Amino acid sequence: MKTNPEPPKEEPAGITSLKVLGARLTWAALGPLAFLIALWALVVRRKTWLSWLDAVFAGIVGLMLLGRWVEQRSGAATTLTGEPATLAQCRRYTVTLPAVAAIAWLAAKTLRIYVLA
């Protein structure tokens, strides 16, 4: 009995420029690190609802979204595991990240203003 061989998996094109490398590092490594540092700063530094740190936090989230979009448009988009990324995965990221960021921001502000005050 013959078994059907698996079709070859499509390999991503790979990083093709410094712009794509920067975009990948922004959404996959440096962005999340900056996100956590900014979130920590929101908890320990400001007692007000809005400050310049909030703008920095929002900017970091925006840069992470931009990095994901740039990588997706390059044709070399991959997941964190190295598999080719689909447009549906990119869309899910662009919906999930702002929602998670908003919840994290609200939790950090609530913690700082009402619990640690």
Secondary structure, 3 states (H helix, E strand, C coil): CCCCCCCCCCCCCCCCCHHHHHHHHHHHHHHHHHHHHHHHHHHHHCCCCCCHHHHHHHHHHHHHHHHHHHHHHHCCCECCCCCECCHHHHHHHHHHHHHHHHHHHHHHHHHHHHHCC
